[in-house]
Amino acid sequence: MSQRTEILCIKCPKGCLLRITIVTNEVKVEGNECPLGERYGIEEIKNPKRIVTSTVRILNARYPRLPVRTSEPVPKEKIKEVISNLKNVVVKAPVKKGQIIVKNVANTGVDIIAERDMERV
Amino acid sequence: MKAYNYDVVVIGGGPSGLAVATKLAEKGYKVALIERKDELGGILDQCIHDGFGTKLFNKALSGPEFASVFINKAETLGIGIHLNTYVKNVEIRENEKEIVAISPHGIKNIKTKAIVYAVGCRERHQFEIKIGGTRPAGVYTAGMVQRLINLYGILPGKNILIVGGGDVGMIVARHLYLEGAENLLIVFPEKRFAGLPRNVQQCILDFGIPYQPQTVVKEIIGKERVEGAILVRVDEKWKPIPGTEELYPCDTIILSVGLIPYSLKLKKIGAKIDPRTKGPEINEFFETTIEGVFAVGNLVQIFDYVDDAVESALIAADGVEKYLNQEPKEKIIEFVPGKYIRALIPHRIEWKDDRNIIAFFRANIEKENAHIELRDENGNLLKRYFRRYIRPSTLERIEIPRELLQDKRQVTLNVSED
């Protein structure tokens, strides 16, 4: 049985339309203009991943929220769990960009890191 | 009153303003950066999603991460950074410009040889899209909501209607979904989302957020707070179809109905404004119709990527240098948007240079395997560009070799019929 899908490559701004054919266990990618597209197409079918961005509460800073993100893409079905793991996280200023806020979030092996410096005020 | 003297003053401390200021400071000019808010970075501080910098740095950064690259640079280069400063008046004289600005430290009188405007754009609001009904609490613009969620951790409502299928609306929809909105619906008058296809995938399809194309809000219902909206289907010309009205109950309405260059201040000092882009008319180095006054970033036209906006700023920095060195201009070659081209920059070519001309345009049709043609005033083909897809939602960038334009008076850009 073969199945055809079309997905849009999000690896670079070019946005190639990937035509993907799945024949039982094999994934074939067409329409990509670079190797990144092929890798993305296969990954998107087998194990789609995304960078997750959100905020956590921060005390003594200029804003009440600190923007954070996963250091690496995480499996798509883990996104909600990653976000809910951040619900009760509270950090204190000062924070430096890239600082680890949560280690191994939702058992993904990926850390949550700060997106910006936040000084103590 | 405090007096200052600079070679270049950049108004606006967002990504484009930072880029132009840092590049000119690196070249050795005495640069000032004026920012109305109390921190640099512009709109990027609220854009916490990733995907910035794929062209410039070859990796996907978040908004704050992208901004910090330039902020750190600006702080080490000895740029005169004026925060909390509002430009009240600009006077243009030959070879000198005078700025009067207001700050908590008093009024500042700033003399400069060149000015770069980098004040970005504003969001279109509810009074510009002819929504009927009452005006209760609970109607926001998308950027405002982004700010509320990402800086203050405030969710504006639970049952949310988003109007408009642009990039900002989609990104806000994803944040609202992940941060706990119960019901979400996106409506827009077009047949398809107007934003970038990659955002349709990442923000909407990934999470199955419901949307309804060819639909607009006819009326907002509610006395104190939004209670709902009357939605109506529209035809291809966005004309409401009678009898298709339905009530959608919600407590919040978010408008994401487009961005417009904030060119009011430039108009006031006499710069010519392009009715297509709503930004100033510029030459190939982003100089407006006023000598020594430049415009960069989303003030010129709305860029899809901050990388492209920053590129416009880096090109402008070279133009400022040319102006300060008093390099002579050649004759003007006019640049005209032709068939199926909605907007095109630059508007004219006038400097002598050997670098390629970087042009940005937006088509108004959707086409696969499209050819874009550059023709001179006699209709002769100068160059053809191939694109696998062109869509109104995607800003295209082309490079034009300068030698192609020798002895031309006017060039037109078209999307080919075949």
Interface residues (C-beta under 8 A of the other chain):
Chain A: I7 L8 C9 I10 C12 P13 G15 C16 L17 E33 R50 I51 V52 T53 S54 T55 R57 R62 Y63 P64 R65 P67 R69 K76 I79 K80 I83 K97 E115 R116 D117
Chain B: E39 D45 I48 H49 D50 T54 K55 A60 S62 G63 P64 E65 A67 S68 I149 N150 L151 Y152 G153 L178 E179 L196 P197 R198 V200 Q201 Q202 D206 D304 Y305 D307 R388 Y389 T394
